[in-house]
Amino acid sequence: IKRIIEYTNFEKTLLVVCSDHVTSSKTGEHYQGFLPFTLYTSGIESNKIENFDESSCKQGKVMHIEDFMEEVINFE
């Protein structure tokens, strides 16, 4: 991620990091639930979450997948 941030113009780019499904870190099984994600670009205020793990992401913003995709698609 460091190199991506170093070489990318975030005035024109939205970096999206997410999973395609939820996997339990205890059992390795897939299950239904909220997906952790991060959006990074200029102009987005930080939510102060420092790690990208299950417990940290639970402290962040919760969005329905449709709202998440709208935010990504409508990025300008």
N, C-alpha and C positions, 0 to 999 in steps of 0.2 A: 504494500500500500504506500510506503514511503516514496518509492520511485514514481508511482502514479501521481501522487500529490506534487512531487517535485517537478515533473515535466508536463503537467496538464494545466491548461488555462481554464480555471473554474468560473470565469465570466461567461463562458460559452458551453460548459460541460456540467452535467449532473452525474455524479458517481452513485450507483445504486448497488448495494450489497445485500443479498437476501438468499433465502433457501427456497427450494421448490416444495418442501414438505417439512413437517416437524418430526424429529427423531429424538427419542428419549436417550439422554446421556447415560442412564442407568442400565437400560435393557437393550438399547440399539433398535428397538421396535419403532415403526412409523405409527403416528397417531394423528388425530385431528386436533387442531388448536391454532393459536396465533403464531405467526411466523416472525422471528426476529428480523429486523431490517435496519439499514442505515442509509440515509441520503446525505450526500456531501456536495456542497457547491458554495459559491459566494452568495451572501445574502440570507442564508438560512441560519437562524439563531441556534446556538448549541443548547442541547438539553442537559449538558454537564455529565452525561453518562460516559465513563471512561473505558469500559470493557464491552466486548461483543460476546456475551455469554448469556445463558438462560436466566440467571437471577438478575443480572444487570439490565437486560432488555425488558424484563417485566416492569421496571421502573419508568420506562419510556412511554412514548405516545402509542396508543392502541388505535389502529385503523382497520376498517373492513377492507378486504382485498380490492373491491371496486374503487374505494376512495384512494387507496394506495396507487392503483394503476392510473387513475385520473390525474393524480399529482405528478406522476412520472411522465405521462403522455403530454400534459399541458405545460411542462417545464419550458420556459423561454429564456 
